[in-house]
Structures are given as C-alpha cells and as structure tokens.
Amino acid sequence: MVWVGKDDKITHYEQVPRDDLMRNENCILVEAEHGGHCDFFCKNKESKALFNYKRYSSEIIVKYFDGIS
C-alpha cells in the first residue's frame, strides 16, 4: 500500500512514480486530496479539546491489513 497526499509539501505528488506502482499487481495506490507526510488528520467530533483532530490513516491501514489477511 502506497498512500500519497496530492498537497504534500515534501513529497510532491507529481514526483510519485504512479505508472511504476500501478504495474505492480501487489501494490495498491491510495491518492488522497489532502494530507501526506504524517498529516492525515480529520476533526474529532467526540473531543471538546482545543486541538480536536485525530489521525485517520491508522484506521484505514488497519482495515486494509484486516482485509488482506
């Protein structure tokens, strides 16, 4: 699984070897509109804290591994 954010400021989306990745039948490419470089966050509706964000990447990664096992 390769997960890229289209607005990543460090690993630019245009530099991701998309065609090479897609030729590998064992590869899954996830292209997110926002995020990247440890910045896959969303608002945590359950929290009243000042910084009420949570990472959503870990939930999706666990679902991915559950699905292939």
Secondary structure by P-SEA (a helix, b strand, c coil): cbbbbcccccccccccaaaaaaacccbbbbbbcccccccccccccccccccccccaaaaaaaaaaaaac
